[in-house]
Amino acid sequence: MNKLRCLFAAASLFLAALVIVLIVMEYKTQWRPYQEEYKLILQKTAATDIQKEAADSFSIGVRQDWLPDFNQADRCRSCHIGIDNPDAPVNQPLTSHPALGQHTFQKFGCTVCHAGEGYATRLPDAHDHLLPPRVIEASCGKCHDPNAIKDKAPTFVAGQKLADKYNCNACHQLAGKERRKYSGPAVNGLPTKVDAVWLAQWLKEPKKYLPHSRMGNFLLTDEEIQALTGYLVSNTWEDEEQFFIEDEADEQFLNELDDDAYDELIEQGKVQFGRLRCLTCHSLHGRGGSLGPELENIGKKTSGRWIAAWLSSPSQYDSRTIMPTFRLTRAERVGIAEYLRLESEYMDEDEAIEEESETEFTLQQREYGAKLFVIKGCFNCHPLDGVPDTGEFAPSLADLADKKAEKISFGSAHVPHTLPDYIAAKLQAPRIFGDNLKMPFFDLEPEEVGRLTTFALAQSSSIPPDYNQKTKPSDSGIGGEVGRLIDRYRCMSCHTIQGKGGTLAPDLSAEGSKVKRDWLIEYLQKPYAIKPTLVERMLRLNLDKQEATLLADYITLALRDRNIDDYPSPADSTDSGTGKTLYYEKYNCQNCHAIGTGGGYFGPALDLVGRRLQPNWMNARLENVHRYETNAREPVQAIPQNDRAALVSFLSSLRGGKK
């Protein structure tokens, strides 16, 4: 009995001591002196009776924001007490937060954007897992569509572009996206395109051949390179005969040319290469776009025979290609192929595989190569008959931002144990956390690592559906003859239509409300540079009038925006001379736009703007240039209605010049 009394007394003393300790700790919490200082400042700066009353009634205690939509609570304002007061002192942590617009603390709290531990009231617990400022834009990307936050979150948007470029979604599941398989070229017909020497060098170091290659270096051993090469060059292709259907006729055509005729063919090939505006998508000698492969060294990679066959029907080799099928004569096709082949440097001796390298591959090597094609994840980017998609290849990143650093294995790597540092280290040295990992080495620049890290930290599955403002792709398709033409000419490789397609060229979803039908028919047949300074220009696809008319009818009838259609059309309401004076003298439009040989080149040339654009669209654009073109570079000038009417009248009169 005495023993029980002693135990009870000891327990009572322990509990009493614990209560005293907790009371002392609560009184000496880190947030209390901040709140006392804040109250004192309020009292000193109060200038009115209302302010004095508010300062005197300020209560000291834990501040908590309950966020039911996110099922969490934030106590951050216990220290950051002046965060929603624009007149708060400037010293941390009492200062106010920059303007937040609709992002109120009552609705979003702090941790939704800044992470950290919302329930904690002491440091360092409260700042555990806090997002560093360098990656804070990741929080914007959790909810918002990239197109809507280009100016506010440029690092995140740039990171998403890099993720698309390197096709991270082929191996990893990303938040709100389906896996994007097969971003690389098909390898079904690879033996007809490249030889074993080139392929082995490519597998060893892709960027040695193509410095801007999107393919990472898988750090393959010589044995693995030989096995994969043997497997890929030994695959038969059932469509080979159809792909090279014009080959004999092309070869005979070349053999019948004398030296002068052959030189003329090369010269015409160069002319056609420029006329088709191939540099819009491809680069050559340091100039051009990046949508398609670089052509600098194509002669090292493949033959003129293959290039000519490809130009005849790109989709025959790769049904997923974004390259359109051009209307080319035999002389034009072969001329371009020979021009590109001769423009390339041939394989140097020091680039070739050593003579003793194997050219014949054993059955064992080919079987090992087939296994490697799956093990290394090659099938995620390159389709090959007989190799099925085995499902998710690499860990899902859909909830990466929701993970805690303590749940991640850092192995023996000397890396700070935070999520941003883990991601950055993984991107810089993919095998740093384990030799058995499969991610290739991309040789990223430091700024690319930062952008991709920001993008990765936006991958969250904890955002409630009502807060997700990302644009959902449209399920609408385009059928019939119009759909066939759009597919043949790969229009949606560059253009977006109703939420689907590329972003290299303007969105066509409301193009019918913008341009005039007659102009569009002419333009589709013979496109010209509307913005002369841009490398990315409309390709010359050699459409006939019937095809151009069909596409123009579809665009002008189906792709419309009623908000633009219903906008007033003031073209005939005033004298165009008044508009001309406003154009040159009041608004100085000639600083950016050219008419004839005069004016600037920052914006589109306006020689044919009266034949090209609908008056009501011009009126809507002049009122607010960003209303229908959110990415427009033109500033909003708040032009009054009378001036807009005069300007539209003048612009509508510009119908001559270049056609």
Secondary structure, 3 states (H helix, E strand, C coil): CHHHHHHHHHHHHHHHHHHHHHHHHHHCCCHHHHHHHHHHHHHHHCCCHHHHHHHHCCCCCCCCEEECCCCEEECHHHCCCCCCCCCCCCCCCCCCCCCCCCCCHHHHCCHHHHECCCCCCCCCHHHCCECCHHHCCHHHHHHECHHHCCCCCHHHHHHHHHHHHCCHHHCCCCCCCCCCCCCCCCCCCHHHHCCHHHHHHHHHCHHHHCCCCCCCECCCCHHHHHHHHHHHHCCCCCCHHHHCCCHHHHHHHHHCCCHHHHHHHHHHHHHHHHHCCHHHCCEECCEECCCCCCCCCHHHHCCHHHHHHHHHCHHHHCCCCCCCCCCCCHHHHHHHHHHHHHHCCCCCHHHCCCCCCCCCCCHHHHHHHHHHHHHCCHHHCCCCCCCCCCCCCCCCCCCHHHCCHHHCCCCCCCCCCCHHHHHHHHHHCCCCCCCCCCCCECCCCHHHHHHHHHHHCCCCCCCCHHHCECCCCCCCCCCHHHHHHHHHCCHHHCCEECCEECCCCCCCCCHHHCECHHHHHHHHHCCCCCCCCCCCCCCCCCCCHHHHHHHHHHHHHHCCCHHHHCCCCCCCCCCHHHHHHHHHHHCCHHHCCEECCEECCCCCCCCCHHHHECHHHHHHHHHCHHHHCCCCCCCCCCCCHHHHHHHHHHHHCCCCCCC
